Amino acid sequence: MDINFHITKEKFDSLTWDEWNALESAEQGEFKPKELMSIAVRFLADESNQPLDEKAARRNLGKLDTKDMGLALTKLSQAIIGYSVPKSTGNA
């Protein structure tokens, strides 16, 4: 299953302190599946990079096995970090 995440300013700005802590804990190997699912469904997108509604997102993520769940969380983390890191303007 191909997993895509679409980060928007509104959804990015809605991340709570607890959710940031859950993401950081996952990066360090401490998984909290319930908390991570609530974060991931917010950003899950289809093949066309269109956001999925919560019900469809939960259904799709709920089918993932352990290996694919780890890959999805890595993609989510990379997408959030990619969004949050300022883009270089090339000006020195």
SVG drawing of the C-alpha trace seen along z (x, -y; Angstrom):
<svg xmlns="http://www.w3.org/2000/svg" viewBox="-15 -37 41 44">
<polyline fill="none" stroke="black" stroke-width="0.4" points="0.0,0.0 1.4,-3.4 1.1,-5.9 1.1,-9.7 0.9,-12.6 -0.1,-16.1 0.9,-18.8 -0.9,-22.1 -0.3,-25.2 -3.6,-24.8 -3.1,-21.2 0.6,-21.7 -0.3,-24.6 -3.0,-22.4 -0.4,-19.9 -0.5,-20.0 2.4,-19.8 1.4,-16.2 1.4,-15.3 4.9,-16.7 6.0,-14.7 4.4,-11.5 6.3,-12.2 9.6,-12.8 9.0,-9.6 8.4,-7.6 11.6,-9.0 13.4,-7.6 11.7,-4.2 8.9,-4.6 5.7,-4.0 2.3,-5.2 0.0,-3.8 -3.2,-5.5 -1.6,-8.9 0.3,-8.4 -2.8,-7.3 -4.6,-10.5 -1.8,-12.5 -1.4,-10.4 -5.1,-10.5 -5.0,-14.3 -2.4,-14.3 -3.1,-11.1 -3.7,-11.7 -4.6,-9.7 -2.4,-9.0 -3.3,-12.5 -2.1,-14.1 -5.7,-15.0 -6.5,-14.7 -8.6,-11.7 -11.5,-12.2 -10.8,-10.8 -12.9,-7.7 -11.1,-6.6 -7.8,-7.5 -8.4,-5.4 -9.6,-2.5 -6.5,-2.6 -4.0,-3.0 -5.8,-0.3 -4.9,2.2 -1.1,1.7 1.0,4.4 3.9,3.6 6.5,3.1 4.2,0.8 3.2,-1.1 6.9,-1.8 7.4,-3.0 4.3,-5.2 5.5,-6.8 8.9,-7.5 7.1,-9.1 4.9,-11.2 7.9,-12.3 9.8,-13.2 6.8,-15.1 6.4,-17.1 10.1,-17.9 10.2,-18.8 7.3,-21.2 8.7,-22.8 12.3,-23.4 12.5,-26.8 13.3,-26.6 16.6,-28.1 16.2,-31.2 19.7,-31.0 20.6,-34.4 23.7,-34.5"/>
</svg>
